Amino acid sequence: KKGSCVMVCSTVTAKWAKKANGIFRSKGIYFVDCPVSGGPARALTGNLTMMPSGDQESLSFTEGLLDDMGRDIHIIKGGAGMGSTAKMVHQLLAGVHICCAAEALALAAKAGVNVEQVYNIVNSAAGA
């Protein structure tokens, strides 16, 4: 409906978000690209990390809603699609960290160090 706002919280490509923005805006509908991070458990408690992007008019529609849904709200400048770009970078870093952690724990195991103990050290030291 003209004058309403669509906020997409799925993980989509920046290209998709930009295209959707163009389609919705051409019909007088505001659009916010707002990927989230935190999973179902944090969603239930309103503790998501949110990365909204869009034009200022569209973002103004979501202010109260974002506060109810998330704990860490990072408004990404540059228009629709930039939130999805930030999420892509976040996912890349998360994946790299998982791979590095697996390799580090494999190294600990091969060296004969108790892997669970190394895990506990990392979680309580500067590596956490």
Secondary structure, 3 states (H helix, E strand, C coil): CCCCEEEECCCCCHHHHHHHHHHHHHCCCEEEECCEECHHHHHHCCCEEECCECCHHHHHCCHHHHHHHEEEECCCCCCCCHHHHHHHHHHHHHHHHHHHHHHHHHHHHHCCCCHHHHHHHHHHCCCC
